[in-house]
Every structure is written in structure tokens, then in C-alpha cells.
């Protein structure tokens, strides 16, 4: 492989190997291949030490050979020779590589302008065999040229950068001017157009301070009613009623509440109580009252309360129970009757009830306690109707607990109304702090009301109510 003009060089690194090549063949050798080998490796691949191997040959260009020979002999070149040598070197780069007849194992990219020229300058102007360069002028002049070139490049770069910054500044200014002009030309027309569109959709409303206060008060009233469990539908009706009254806009919050309370008071239907009827209108046959409603609302206790009140006024009273379903219901009513000295009867069938009513024709009032049924028990509710025919001419009172939800009250009323409900009787007012559901039902169903109960004890804890009592519960949380 070794010939006069071709050799193999090895070293621990690429830089050291290339340095050996250039020492032997000059600044511009022809590189045939570069590879990594393992010296002392088994089969050439196992173990051993990694080294760089370069196969190179002497350049064939005569000008380069001449430069190499002269630099080797004198260790320096004049500036003119240096310039000519570099020109020849750069001009022969590609043609030299094309004439290579050996294909390199790995492609080598050589930067002649930086690495090779720097290396050539080092060889031309470096110390050689202990001798100093004879042409200090050439080195200093070349360095000054390099410095001047660098300075000129920086000046050009700075000038271009300055011009670019100036252009960007001018562009930014122009954009801001356009933006300002656009705003000035479009702002007023756009605002005017929006206002015109708004006026078409909704006329402008100018609110004075008193009107603003009025609307704030309405909002407070609406919140109070909803907190008191009034139906949203009823609340909406109340607020609309207040809004429509022109003479209310200057009233305070308290005055608005009082105004609404009075309006509610005038819409309530109060039925004549049994106490007033027996006092004012005597008749030959007894008055019959039937108490119906769901389980647990207090029908039996309410019958006993009213019977006790009538008996205390020297009225003749009889109590009849149809509730043979609930355990202890019959015994409970008999216990109350014994204490009040009031007759108590049990009707197991509709015909039995009719016979018992005929039996007590001497009484002023007959009170009938029915079995409790849920609002979804259609068949059982219909069965009660067999005990209460129209010929009985009984007043049917639907009992509802005041702590029921509005929706449950409405559903219960619709189920029991097939019995011909004449009025409501609300129980357990002492067990709730919001009366909106009860009052909403009175507004929604337009039935009369005469009584409420406020406790479980017998006697007492019931009220024959009036409009004033009920209207006071609108914004109250206690009875």
C-alpha cells in the first residue's frame, strides 16, 4: 500500500493523524480514505485500541508541489507567493478530487477557506526545525488585512441592521397611523348604528332614582315570597300586579308589602264556620260535616277538636268514624267522645252510615271521620264516595298539612276533589315556618277555608280564621 507518493497514517485522534499527513505531504494532500481501526483487536473487531487511519498521497498539482517544496526549504513565502499559492490551491480543489482513482470509504468535506488555509498559514509561518520566520512583514501585513476585512464586514452588518431597524420603525409608525385613522373614521358611525338598532328593538327607558328604588323593592318582595315557599307562578302574578300600579312607585318597601297583603286579603274566600251556622240558623235536621284527606294529616284529632268546641257551646254532637283500617283509630275517637260525653258510632258499610245518621236526627251536628288515603289511591278514594252520596248533603272538608309542598297539595286536591270538596282545613301550622304553599293553594284553587289547627292537644289548638289572620302570614315565619 505504501508507495512514494501514497502512505497510510495512524494516530489516536483525527487531528493528530491529519497533522502527520500534512507534515509528510504538505498543506493540501489528497485524502483517499478516513476510517476507524482497532489495533491489537481479535479478528479486527474484538478488543484493541481505537485509532484513526488516513490514506493520503502527495498532490499532483505542480503549483502546490512547488509551494510545498519552497515552504519546506525556506519556511516562509512572500505575500505575493502566498496569495498565488492560495489561488492555485482553491482553483485545483475540485479537479484534484475528481482525478482520484480510489473511492474513499467515507466522504470528507474540506473547508478550504477556514481549516486548510489556516493550516497552510501555520506551516508557512510557523517555526521549523528551531528556525524563525524570515518574513515578519508578511505575517503582520496578512494579520492587518484580516483585521481590516473583519472590520469592514462588521461595518456592513451594522449598517444593514441599522437600516432594517429604521425600516421596521417606519412600518410600525405607518401601521399605528392607519389604525388611528380607521378608528377615527369608524368609531362614531358604528356607535350611532348600534344606538339606532337598539332603539328599534327596545325604546330607551330613562329611570329616575325613585323608579330604581321601586324596582329594587319589588326584587326584595319577590325574594321574600319565594323564601316563604310561595309558588313561582303566584309570585310572578303578585309582582306584575304591583308593577302595573302607577300610584305605587313612590312607596317604601314596607308600604309595598302592606299594599300586597291587602290585595291578597281581598281575594281570600272564607267559609262560614259550623259555629256560626248553628248559632244563626237553626234547622230541623242535623248539619253533616265530613273530613277527608291523606293519611297522617290529623283527621281524627281535628274531628275531636271541633266536636269539643261545639259541645262546650251546648250543641248536641255525634261523631261517626269510617276508619276501620287504621289500628286504634276507632278506640281513639271513642276515648275522646267519652271525655266530652259525645256519642261515637262506627260505620262499616255505606248503608250502615245512612242508618246511623237517621238514628241521630236529634243532633245539631254530625261529624264524620273518614279513612286516610294517598292522592294516588284512586280506587280507595272513589270508595269513600259511596259513603258520602250527594243525598247526604254533607260539607266535605279536605285536610292538608301546612308543611306539605305546594305541588303535593295541588295533586292531593285534584285527587280528592272527586268527592266534591267544599273547602280546605289546614293542620299543623305549628310545625312549619313558611306558609307560602298553603296560601298559594288558596289562590290557585279558589276554595273556601274556615279552620286551621295549631297543635295536637284536645280540646283547643284550633282556630276559626278570618282574612286578616291569613294575610298576616304572607311575610311571617310564625303563627
Protein Blocks (a to p, Z undefined) as FASTA:
>chain_A
ZZfkbccdddfbfklmmmmmmmmnojbdcdfbdcdddehiahhlggcjddddddddddfb
fklmmmmmmmmmnopacfklmmmmmmmmmmmmmmmmmmpmbdcfbdcdddfklmmmmmmm
mmmmmceehiacfblmlmmmmmmmmmmmmmmmmmmmmmmmmmmmmmmmmmmmmmmmmmmm
mmmmmmmmmmmmmmmmmmmmpccddddfklmmmmmmmmmmmmmmmmnopafklmmmmmmm
mmmpmklmmpcfklmmmmmmmmmmmmpccdddfklmmmmmccfbdcddddeddehilmmm
mmmmmmmmmmmnopacddddfblmbghklmmmmmmmmmnopacdddfbfklmmmmmmmmm
mbmbdcdddddddfklmmlmmmmmmmmcfklopacdddddfkbcfklmmmmmmmmmmnop
abdcdehklmccbfklmmmmmmmnopacfbdcfbjbdgejiacddfklmmmmmmgcbZZ
